[in-house]
């Protein structure tokens, strides 16, 4: 089974300083047909104006990943986590039994464009935690690199769920494959650029979900570099 989620069909929230696209239901955007995909609960594509951002607010029992596409994102939380996230870096915050955090555009002159991703944890009310890691783009050019895993394998970020996230950067004509376990679910999200996926042309913001499938073939298309994320999720 393959499900298709096109960028243009996502939820859209605009608040002057914020332009946000929601792959799944989030906040005031509610769509009963798109409540998540397995443990993957949120993929928000946010563009935040210079100097603006999300003031301190609380979350609990959610694994939260932030992935900057351009600009810089400043994070601070009441568990001692904090830093500035830039392109090529990934941030993990485990909300655990409860955490208060804020996220602001770190620049007063340039917008920040980033993805915020929520994955449901496999345990409740754990101690909150935070980590940030830079990934060398060269390690993802034309090949998969593991960014997130349950055990931190290969210098990936360890999260509290039996899920992983791989990323690849593809120039025009470059190809990668992925073997899919029919007993698990997979969500492919195109963060930037254009790709062909088994006969489908996908652009930035487009996504495909896979269940009971065995293989996946992806090819870069166009003049730019495509940035593709593949989530491996429990069924």
N, C-alpha and C positions, 0 to 999 in steps of 0.2 A: 504494500500500500504506500502510495506517495501522496502527500497533501501539499498544496501550493499556496503560498502566502505572498502576494505581490505587494510591493512597496506602496502603490497607490491605494490599496484597500486598507491599509493600517489606520488605526485611530490617530487623530491629529488634534493637538492642543496647542494653542498659541496664546501667550500672555505678555506680549510686548518684549520683555527681556528673554523669553523662553519660546523656542519652537521645538515641539516634541512629537515624535512619531512612535506609536505604541503597536508592537507586533501582537501583543496580547492585552486583555483587559487590564486597566490600571487606573487607579484614582477615579476621576469623574468619567473616564471612558470605559463603558461596560458593553461587551459583546459576548453573549452567552455561547456563541460558536467558537470563540477564541479565548479560553480561560487558561491556556498554557498547553504545554506538550510534555506529558510525563512530569518529571521533577523540574523541568524548565518552566518558570512561572512568568518571567518578565524579560523582554528585550525592548528597552526604550532608546531611541536615537534622539539625543538632545543637542540642541544648539543654544548656547547661553551667551548673552551679550556681555561685552567687556564690563568688568567690575560687578556683575550681578551673580546671583546664585541662590542656592537653597539654604535658608537659615537653619539653625539647629532643630532637629526633629528626631523622633525615636523609631526604632525598628526592633523586632525580636524574631528569633527563630527563622532566619533567612541567611543564605550565603549570597553575598552581594559582590559582584565583579564590576569594575569600571575599566573601560578600554578607550583611550583617547585616540581620535583620528587626526585631529589638528588642534593647535593651541595648547593650553596648559590648564589643568584642573587642580585646585587646592582643596585638600581634605583635612578635616580635624574631627576627632571624636573624644568622648569623655573616658575612654579606656586607655588613653595615651597615644593612640595612633594619629599620625599626621604626616603630610608631605605634599609635594607637587608632582602631579602625574603628567607625563608628556607622551607624544606619539612613540609607539614601540614599547610602552610600559603597561603593565597590568596590575591592578590593585584588587586585593581580596579583603573583605570585611565580613567576618562571621558575627552576626548580630547576637547570637546566643540568647541568654535570658533577658537581654535588653541593652541597647546602646543608643546614645544620642550622638549624632554627627551632623556636620555641615559640609557643603560642597559649593565652592565658588570658582568663578573664572579667575584664574591667577593673574590675568592681564587687564590693565585699564584701557587697552587700545585695540586688542584683537579678540574676536569671538573664540569660544572653545566648542569643539564638536566631538562628542563622545557617545559611547554606548554604555548604558547601565543594564546589567543582567542580574536577575535573581534566580537562584536555584534553591529549591526546598532542601533542607538538611535531612540527614538520616538519623538525627538525634535531636532531642528538645532540651532547651534551657542549659546549654553548655556555657562555658565561660566565653565572653566575647573575645575576638582576636582580630588582628590586622597584619597584613603583609603587602609589600609592593615589590615588583620585580621588573627589571628591564630585560627585554629579549632582543638579541642581535638580529636585525632584519635579514642579514646574510644567511642565517640558519633556517630561514623560512622561504627563501627564494627557490621556487620550483620543487619544494619538498615539504612534507608535513613536519611540524615541530609541536611537541606537547607543551601547552601553556598551563594547563590545570589538570590535576589528577587526584585520586583519593589519598595517595601516599607521597606526593612530591617527587615522583620518579623523574629522572633526567633534569633536575633543577627546575621543575615546574612548581607552581603554587599548589599546595595541598589544601583541599577543601573537605568539608564534612559531609560528603555524599559519595556514593559509588558512581561517580560521573567523571568524565574528562572533557577537555576542550583542546582541540588541535587547530593550528592556523597554518596557512600557506599563502605566499605571495606569488602571483602568476603573471608573467608578461604574455603578450600575444603569442599564441601557439604553444606555450608551455603546458604540459599535462601532468596531472597526478591522478592516482586511483586510491580508493579506500575499500577495504573489505569490511562488510557490514555483518554483524552477528544477528541472525534473524530473531534471536531471543531478546534483543535490546532495541531501543529506539534511537534515532539520530535526527538532529536538526542542523541543517546547513544554512548559514546566514551569510549573504554577501555584504560585507561592510563597506567596500569601495570597489569601483571598477565594474567590468563586465566579464562574464564567463559563460561557457556552454556546459551544461550538465545533462549528459545523456539525451541530447536532442533538444533540450530547452535552453533558451537564451535568458540569462538572469543578469540584472543590473543591481546597482547599489540599493540596499533595502529589501531586495527580494529574498525569499527563503523557501526551502523545501523541507518537509518532514518525512521520515522514512520509518516504516515498520514492516517486518517480514520481508526485507529486501537483502540481497546478498552482496552487491557490489555497487560502486559509484565511480564515475569517470568525469573529471573536470578539466576544462581547457580554457586558458586565458584568451580573451578576445579584446580587440581594440588597441589603441595606442598607449593607454595608461597601464598601471600595475593594479591588478585585482587583489583585494585582501579578503580572504575567505575563511570563515570560522566553522568548525564542525564539532557539534556537541554529541557526545556518546553518553546515553542516558539509560538508567534502569527501565525495564519495560513497565 
